[in-house]
Amino acid sequence: MLSDIETSGGAAIAASRLAEALIQLDAQVTRIVSNSDGLEHPWSTKILRAQLWEKVPLKVLGFASKRLAKYTRERLVCQHLHNLLIKLSPDVINVHNLHGACNLRPSSGWSLDLLAICAHHAPTVWTLHDMWSFTGRCVYSYDCYKFLTSCDALCPTPTEYPTLSPNYIAKSWSYRKKLFTKYQDLVAVSPSHWLAREANHGIWKDHRIEVIPHGLPLEVYKPIEKNIARKTLGIETYGPVLIAAGNLNERRKGGRILIKALQKVSSRPLTLITFGQKLLQVKIDDNIRIHQFGYINSERMKVFVYNAGDLFIHPAPVDNLPLVVMEAIACGTPVVGFAVGGVSEMVRPRRTGWLADEVSPEALAEVIDTAIADIHSGVDLQSLCRVVSETEYRSDLQAQRYLDLFKSL
């Protein structure tokens, strides 16, 4: 398994859960990463970096020297991967997120050339956590469809993560197309049907694409008594309890939409619980009490947070198959969100939650009020949420589907 980061962030967590589930089915797994967490895991970890050249800062070199250093680092890393794969002799290679190392850490020496190395050594399956594999640089294109024909310098979001100078975007897209044309046996796994369709419209269109949802350790993510969860967290509830997660200061996570929506929600009073990398820097009004837990590393603690809420609010305007939505559903907490991406495949009206008709604060506020009213009237979706999780999101089911795919190659 090749990925930029070992265990930090949604894509890395999803890859780690898959690795654990594959190992439980007697697969032997090696993780090749740019950034390791240094902890013990059931898999073997190999670090892939241009270690000597990393000590030479690019900023102290002239332009020509920078380009030479970048090229040298990339060649060294490709050779390192080639040598690793000769020793490992894998039956199959499963690629996950690469853009953390390719775009954000040029000193790491990672590039899309690594994909060609993988395809040379073994059947290669790329798990798509976002759109980056088939765009010029972005992880989500929003309303831009340049990726269908050719991304270029007119990209509307070049300064958003993962950043890339507009002058290089057309070249980046063209190189992807060249790689995919050359390596016709590359296979994609999409966690959602939505992302599979987007990929199939783009440069994946002549390749095999399978849909396999993420898996969860359901023995960990499960319902517990709300009062116990709230007491454990030290939360005195104030009306219905809403939960939101992720870096809500990032546009893609929808924090601004959430704040505006809560200002318009007629149900009062409310309690809002948030967790994620950054805190919301806002006070909405005196009738909404906010408890912010910041980044939570403990899965057990996250389970308490999910179970403390009446609703999980996912205000993202774009998304694939978000783990936080899956985790909330597994804990029996219904979800309110927008009918975007793979979210509408998970949030099923009055079965696992409620969907807003359009992406706007007004629509989100309206559906939050509807959900609260339904709960007040006695609607309880906990058991239905759990059934969906046990039927579709088990780790062993995901791992078996991957193994079946691998064997078919």
N, C-alpha and C positions, 0 to 999 in steps of 0.2 A: 504494500500500500504506500503510495507516494503522495505526500501532502506537505504544505508549507509549515504548518504548526501542528504540534502533536496532540494537545488536549485543551487548548484555550480558544474559546469562540464556538459559535454554533456549528459550523462545518466540521471543526476538529472534534467536537464532542460527538457529533453524529458518526464520524469515521471511527472514533474510539469505541463507541458502543457496538458498531458493526464488527470491528476487530474482535472484541470480547465474545460476541455471539458466534462468530465463525470458529473461534478457538474452542468454544463449548461444543461445537459440532465436529471437533477433532481436526480442524484445519490448522496448519502451521503458518503463522503470520509474522512477517517482518515489516515494521514501519520505517520508511525512509523519509526523513523530515529535515527542514531547514532549522527549525527551532524545537529543541527537546525540552521537556519540563524537568528532566533529571530524576524522575521518580521511577520506582519499580512498577512494571506492568506485566501482564501475562504474555505480551508480544515482545519480540526483540526489536530494539531501536537502533537505527543507523543514522548518523548525522551527515548531511550532504552539504558541504560548504567549500568555498574557495578560501581556505583558512589563511594561507600565507598572504594572499593578495588583499584580504580584508584589512590587514594592518596598514595598507597604504590608502589614506583618505583621498577620495576622488577630488575633493575641493582644493587640494593643494597642487593638483596637476593642471596643465594647460588643456585646452579643448581636445587637441589631437591625442594627448596622453590619456585623457579621460576615456576617450573612445577605445583606445588600445587596451587600457586596463579593464574596461567593461568586457571587451571581446575576450581577453585572456582569461578573466574570471569565468566567463560562461564556458569557454573551451575546457578549462580545468574541471569544472563541475560536471560537464557532460562526460569527460573521460572517467571521472570518479564514479559516476553512476554506471557507466559501461562496465567498469571493473567490478563494482558491487554485484551487478546482475550476472556477470560471468560466474562469480563465486556462489551466489544464491541459487542460480538456475531455476527461477520460479516457473510454476505451471501457468500462472496468470498474473498480470499486474493490474491493480485497481488504483486509478488516479483520483485524487480528491482536489480540494482547493489548491491552486498554485499561485494566485495573484498576490497573496501576502508576501511571498518571496520574490516573485517576478517584478511586480510594480513598486512595492514599497521599500524593498531592501535590495537595491542594485548591487550592494557590496556582497550579497550572498552568492551572486553568480548564477542564479536560477533564470531560466528562460524557457520559452516554448519548445526549444530544441530538445528538452528532456523528453517530450512526448515522442519524438522520433526515435530516441534511444530506447524507450520502453517498447515501442511497436516493433523494433528490430529484434528484441530479445524474446518476447512472449505475447500471446493474445492480450490486448490492452483494453480495459473497460474504464471509462471515465464517468464517475458519479458526479452529476451536475447539481451543485448546491445553489447555482444562480445562472445568469446568462453570460458570464465572462468568457466562456469557451467559444462562443460564436459571435461576439461583438468586437469592436476595435479596442475597447478598454473598460466599458461600464459593466457593473454587476446586474443592474436593472435599467432598461431603456426608457421606462415611463411611457410617454406618448411618441417617442422617436422610433422610427422603423428603418433607419439607415442600414441596420445590420442585415436587412434582407437583400440589399444590393451592394453596398460598400460604405462602411463608416469612413469619415474623412475629417478634415480640419474644422468643419462646421458643426462638430459634435456639440450639443447644447450643455453638456455637463463635464467638461474636461478637468475641472478643479475639484470634483467630488471624488470620493474614494471609489476605486483606486485611480489616482491621478495619472495623467499621461499628457505630455505636451501635444497640442493639436497637430503639430507638424509631423508627429509619428503615428497618428491614429490610423490613417489610410494604410500605411505600411504594415501596421500591426494586424489589421483586418485581412489584408491581402496575404500575409504570411500564414494566418490561420487557414484561409481557403486553400492555399498551396499544400499545407500539411494534410488537410482532410482529403484533398484530391489524391495525394500520393498514397496515403495509408487508408485504403478503402475498408480495411478490416477493423478499424477502430469502432468500438461499441460504446453507446451511452446508456447510462442508467439515470433516469429522472425520478426523483421522489414524488413528483406530482404529474398528473396528466396535462396540466396547463403548461408547465415548462417543457414537457416532451413535445407539445404542439409547437411552441415557439422555436425550439431547436430544430424541429423538422421543417419549419418554414425557412430556416437559415442554412448555414453551411453544413449542418448535420443531415440534410435532406436525403442523401444517398447512402446513409448509414443505418445500421440496426439501432433502434432505440427501445429500451424496455422501461416500464414503469414499476418501480419497487419502492413503496413508502418506507420512511425511516422506521426503525424499531425502538422500543422502549423497554427498560427493565421494569416490568409491571409489578414485580415483587417489591420494588422501591416506590414507584409512583402509583399510589393507590389512595382511596378515600379513607379519611379518619374523621372523627367527630369534630365539628367546627368549633365548639366551645373549648375543646382540648387544644386545638391548634391556636386559637386566639389567646388562650391563657398562656401557652408556651411562649408565644411571641410578645406577651405583655401588652396586648392591644385591648383597649376599652372601646367597644364598637359604638358607633354614632350613626344610626340608620343603616341602610344597606351597605355592604362592604364590597368595593370594587378593587380589582388588582390590575396592575399594568407592569410590563417588564421590558428590559432592553435599554439601550442608550436612547432615551426619549428626547434628547437634544438633537439627535440626528434626523434629518428630513425623512429618510426612508422608514424610520420607526414611528413617525406620526405623532410625536410629542406635542407639537403646536396644535394639531387638529384635536388632540385629546383635551388640551387646556381650554380651547374655545368651546368644545362640545360640553364640557362640564359646567361652563358658565351658562349654558343654555338648557341644561337638564332641569326639569321642573321638580323632580323628586328631591326633597330636602328633609332632614339632613343626610349627609353621606360620609362614608369613610373611604379614603383612597390609600391603598398600599402599593408602593412601587419598589422594584428591585432591578438592579442593572449597573452598568459601569459608571454612569454619571447620574447625579441627582437633578431633579427638576428644580430650577431656580425660579420658583413662582409661588405666590400664595393666591389661591383662587377667591375664596370668600370665607367668612366665619362659619358658614354652615357646612363646609367640607373640611374635615380633618385629614391631614396627610401624614402617613407614616412611611418614611423612606429608609430602606435597609441597605442601599448601595449594592455592590457586587456580592453575590452569595456563592461561595465555592462549594458548600456542603449540599449534596443532593437531599439529605434528610431535612435540612432547614428549608429548602425550596418546597418540599412536600408540605411542610407546615404552612408556608405562605399560601400555596395554592388552595389548601383546604380551609384557610381562614376566610376566604372570600365567598360571596354569593355569586359574583360574576367576574370573569376574566375579560378585560377589555384589550383588544388588539387593534390599535388605530392605524396600522401600517397601510399606506396607500398602494404599496407593491410588496409582494412576498412570494416565496416558493411554497414550502411545506414547513412552516415555522415550528421548531421544537417546543417553544413555550406554549403554543396552542395545543399541541399534542399532549404535553405534560399536564396542562390544566384539565383537559378532557379525561385523561387517565385517572386524575384525582377526583373525578366526578364533578368538577366545577365547569358549568357551561360558559360558552364564549360569545362575546359580542364583537363583531368586526365587519370589515367591508368585503363585498363579493369580488375579491381580486385574487389573481394568481391561484395558488393551491389552497388558499384559505377557504374558499367556497366548497372545496372537496371535503374539508374537515368539519366546518361549521354548518350543520344541517338544521334548518328552521324547526324549532321546538322539539329537537331531538338531542342535538349537542350544543345548541345556542341559537343566536339570532343574527341576521345579516342586514346591514344597512343597504338601502336601494342605490345610493350613490356615494362617492368619496367626498364628503363634506362634513364640517362640524355639525351642521344642522341635522343632517341625516343620522349621524352617529348619536347625537343627543336624543333624537326621536326614538331610535331603536333601544337605547339604554332605558328610557322611560317605559317603553313597551315591555322590555324584559323584567324590569322591577315590578311593574304592574302584574305581569304574569306570575312572578314568584309570590307576590302578596296574595294572589288569588288561589295559590296552592299548587302551581306548576312546579314539579320537582324532576329535574332531568338527570340527577346523579346516576341512577341505575342505567339509564339509556346511554349516557356518556361512557360508563364503564364497559358496557356490552360492545360498543364500537371499538374501544381500545383493545379489548381481549380478542376481538374478531379480526382486526386489521393491523394493529400496531405492536404485536408481540415481537421481541427481539429474535426468538428462534424462527419465527415465520419469515422475517426479513432475511436472516442468514441462510435459510434453506433455499429461498428464491435466488439469492446470489450464487450459492453453490450449484444450483441447477443451471444457471446461466454460464458459470465458469466451465462446468463439465461439457456444456453444449459447444464450447469453443475449443 
